[in-house]
Amino acid sequence: MSPRTPWQALTRARYPRTVWPWRSAGYLATGVLTGVPALLVLLLLVVFSFVLVGLPLLLLAGVALGGIERRRLRLVDLDPAADPHRVPDAPGLAAWLRVRVREQATWRELAYAVLHTTVLWPLDLIVLAVALGLPAALISTPLQLAVDGEEAKVVKAYLVTSYPQAFAAALLGAVLLVALLYPLAALAGARAAVSRALLAPREAELRERIGEVTASRARLVDAFEAERRRIERDLHDGAQQRLVALTMTLGLARLDAPPGPLADRLTEAHAEAGRVLTELRELIHGIHPQVLADYGLGAALTDAADRSAVPVDTDIDLPRLPTAVESAGYFAVCEALANIGKHSDATQARITARHGDRRLRLVVEDDGRGGADPVRGSGLTGLADRLAVLDGTLTIMSPPGGPTVLGVEIPCRPLSEPSASSSPRTASSSARA
């Protein structure tokens, strides 16, 4: 595995011949380039802070420098440091400032800005001067002697008056350069570790962010399901009822029309309206079947088994579950049954559905030829993505020759404990559509 940091690169024998010494030198050099202007800006803002004008700007300076330093960190750390800040709940500068002031990451960035401008960039400069400046001065001794013609003063300390001495100093400089590349990378790695510790999100912040993402994702799923039900209701109560009225009107007109071309056209129109009404009903059922909303997942799975093109045995024992979970489980089973009917050449299938340990478990088995592969466009990839939104998992065992076993697990709690008046639906049937 390729090294990701200077510390990892130091363990490789070919370290001096890699790009890591120069990445480390570049990281320290850019630290000097950002440290000097940052020091001037902070000094200016500290002066303005005495009249309370510079306090918000001082906070902004820390946040801005933190963003720059996280990007600069990529020179010596190939794993990017994530932004630790949360997105404000409302637009505007006031909301942004309220969120930033309450975040620990903001104050860590301000602490890093102070540390960077007072300690780190001078240390970067000293390390570069020793690790690169001193060897460069020694290596350039012959050139200095050639320019002066008589003598050369190496690092302002040693006087060289002959070319043998000059080339000896250059050789010493080359050896010293290679030797000092190791502490250069070690110090750059330590510098990067300090930066990551102060500027990258902490574990608690990551957990909080994951919790926010999970809650937001759950709200999106609920909104999606509510919109799906609204579309189904509008189609059922609006377009479907109008088509029913149109079909009845055409039927009455056909009965009243005298035999002839007009009656034949009315008969064709009546039949076409009937076909459209049938397709619309199937579409509505596919969007969100009414049995799922009224009676729950158990009844909906039994209904799906009854409509399957392959005989299906069912073993279902489920309470009412959250709407999003029931919808995801239903469409997962429907997709599995559709794949069985289209691709498996199966003669028998079975659905097993249970809820226990706060998890919904669905298993769809068939005796077909197997070989189910998500990359062949069978809908399994989209099904896995749909389940992942609810932290669910999809497992498929489908060796060539069969059988195929598709398993679905979704963590969830029942809406209420089963009672005598509303017991879980248990079904065991075999049907052929």
C-alpha positions, -999 to 999 in steps of 0.1 A, spaced: 0 0 0 13 34 -9 22 57 20 -4 83 30 17 105 53 54 114 57 56 92 87 45 62 67 69 71 39 98 72 63 95 35 69 103 28 32 139 22 21 135 43 -10 121 73 8 148 98 -4 139 89 -40 102 95 -36 82 128 -37 76 128 0 107 149 10 96 176 -14 60 174 -4 72 178 32 94 208 22 65 223 3 42 219 33 66 237 56 73 264 30 36 272 24 33 273 62 57 302 62 38 319 33 5 317 52 19 324 86 34 358 79 2 375 64 -19 357 90 2 372 118 -3 407 103 -40 402 100 -44 389 136 -24 418 150 -46 442 131 -78 425 144 -65 424 179 -60 462 178 -96 467 165 -109 443 192 -102 468 218 -132 488 204 -152 455 199 -152 460 162 -126 433 155 -141 405 176 -164 390 149 -137 396 123 -112 377 146 -136 348 147 -140 349 109 -102 350 105 -98 318 125 -125 300 104 -109 312 71 -74 302 81 -88 268 92 -102 262 58 -69 272 41 -49 249 64 -72 219 58 -66 223 21 -28 228 26 -28 196 47 -34 175 16 3 181 7 14 157 34 -18 138 43 -36 121 15 -67 115 36 -86 148 34 -96 166 67 -133 171 67 -149 204 75 -160 202 111 -186 230 109 -224 224 107 -246 241 81 -268 268 97 -305 261 99 -314 295 85 -298 318 59 -280 350 67 -249 362 85 -266 363 119 -276 327 118 -241 317 106 -224 336 134 -247 320 160 -238 285 149 -201 293 146 -199 308 181 -215 277 196 -192 253 179 -160 240 195 -144 237 161 -145 275 157 -126 281 189 -101 253 180 -95 271 147 -89 303 165 -65 286 188 -47 271 158 -45 306 142 -28 319 172 -5 289 174 3 291 137 11 328 137 33 327 168 50 293 169 44 271 139 55 292 110 87 304 127 94 267 134 87 259 98 112 285 87 139 272 111 135 236 99 137 246 63 168 267 69 186 239 86 174 210 65 176 227 31 194 260 35 225 246 52 231 218 27 224 242 -2 250 266 12 276 238 14 268 225 -21 272 259 -36 307 264 -22 325 258 -55 302 283 -72 309 309 -45 346 303 -49 344 307 -86 325 339 -83 349 355 -58 380 340 -73 400 339 -41 379 327 -12 344 316 -1 329 319 33 307 288 39 276 296 61 294 327 73 317 306 94 343 286 75 367 301 50 375 281 18 404 291 -4 409 261 -27 388 240 -50 396 207 -32 382 223 0 352 237 -20 343 203 -35 348 186 -1 323 210 13 299 204 -16 302 166 -10 295 171 27 265 192 17 251 165 -5 254 139 22 239 162 48 210 170 25 201 133 22 205 128 60 184 158 69 155 148 46 145 123 73 140 147 102 124 171 77 97 146 69 93 136 106 88 173 116 64 178 87 44 148 98 43 160 134 32 195 121 4 179 101 -7 158 130 -11 189 152 -31 206 124 -54 176 119 -60 174 157 -71 210 159 -88 214 125 -105 181 117 -138 171 133 -137 152 165 -154 118 169 -183 133 189 -188 159 161 -188 132 135 -214 112 155 -236 144 159 -233 150 121 -242 114 114 -272 117 137 -283 149 118 -279 132 84 -299 101 96 -327 123 109 -327 144 77 -328 112 57 -357 98 77 -376 131 71 -369 128 34 -382 92 33 -413 102 51 -419 131 28 -413 108 -2 -439 83 11 -464 110 18 -460 124 -17 -464 89 -31 -496 84 -12 -509 118 -23 -503 109 -59 -521 76 -54 -550 93 -37 -553 119 -65 -553 93 -92 -577 71 -73 -602 99 -64 -597 120 -95 -586 105 -128 -599 70 -120 -634 82 -112 -635 103 -143 -625 73 -164 -652 52 -147 -678 79 -156 -664 81 -191 -666 43 -195 -702 42 -182 -712 71 -206 -697 53 -236 -715 21 -226 -748 38 -224 -742 56 -257 -733 23 -273 -766 8 -261 -786 38 -274 -769 40 -308 -785 22 -337 -765 -6 -354 -740 7 -378 -706 24 -380 -714 47 -351 -722 18 -328 -690 1 -338 -669 32 -330 -686 35 -297 -679 -1 -289 -642 4 -297 -641 35 -276 -658 17 -247 -633 -11 -249 -603 12 -251 -616 32 -220 -619 -1 -201 -583 -10 -210 -571 25 -199 -590 21 -166 -574 -13 -160 -539 1 -167 -546 31 -144 -557 8 -116 -525 -12 -120 -505 20 -119 -522 32 -88 -516 -2 -72 -479 0 -81 -475 35 -66 -489 26 -32 -514 -2 -29 -544 6 -8 -542 -27 11 -507 -17 23 -520 16 37 -552 0 52 -540 -34 66 -502 -33 67 -473 -51 52 -486 -86 61 -518 -83 41 -500 -65 12 -474 -93 9 -502 -119 8 -519 -99 -19 -486 -97 -39 -482 -135 -36 -518 -140 -49 -510 -119 -79 -476 -135 -87 -470 -153 -120 -453 -181 -100 -471 -200 -72 -460 -186 -39 -462 -201 -3 -464 -175 24 -454 -176 61 -461 -141 74 -464 -129 110 -460 -91 112 -473 -62 133 -480 -28 119 -447 -11 112 -436 25 102 -450 35 68 -416 39 52 -405 5 64 -437 -12 52 -433 5 18 -397 -5 14 -403 -41 24 -433 -44 1 -416 -31 -30 -385 -52 -22 -407 -84 -22 -426 -72 -53 -392 -66 -71 -381 -101 -61 -413 -117 -73 -411 -98 -106 -375 -111 -111 -386 -146 -103 -414 -144 -129 -392 -129 -156 -357 -145 -151 -357 -176 -129 -378 -203 -146 -390 -212 -111 -420 -234 -105 -424 -224 -68 -415 -195 -45 -419 -188 -8 -421 -156 12 -412 -156 49 -417 -124 69 -410 -119 106 -404 -91 130 -382 -96 161 -353 -80 179 -365 -47 165 -358 -58 129 -380 -67 100 -368 -98 82 -381 -108 48 -369 -138 29 -380 -147 -7 -369 -181 -20 -374 -198 -54 -364 -231 -70 -353 -214 -102 -320 -216 -121 -302 -190 -99 -274 -168 -111 -290 -135 -101 -266 -107 -108 -273 -70 -99 -251 -57 -127 -275 -72 -153 -301 -46 -146 -325 -68 -126 -334 -39 -102 -314 -54 -73 -290 -24 -72 -318 1 -69 -335 -21 -44 -303 -21 -22 -301 17 -25 -337 20 -14 -331 -2 17 -299 16 25 -319 48 31 -335 30 61 -302 14 72 -315 -18 58 -295 -45 41 -300 -68 11 -284 -102 8 -286 -125 -22 -275 -161 -25 -280 -173 -60 -255 -199 -72 -258 -211 -108 -285 -238 -109 -303 -223 -79 -320 -219 -56 -321 -182 -51 -326 -167 -16 -331 -130 -12 -330 -116 23 -340 -82 35 -334 -67 70 -346 -33 82 -342 -21 117 -375 -8 131 -399 -8 159 -436 -18 156 -461 10 158 -478 -8 187 -477 -41 204 -500 -68 189 -534 -71 208 -563 -95 206 -583 -70 185 -554 -63 161 -533 -95 158 -505 -98 133 -517 -113 100 -505 -149 95 -510 -165 62 -500 -197 45 -512 -200 10 -503 -211 -25 -517 -192 -55 -511 -189 -92 -520 -157 -110 
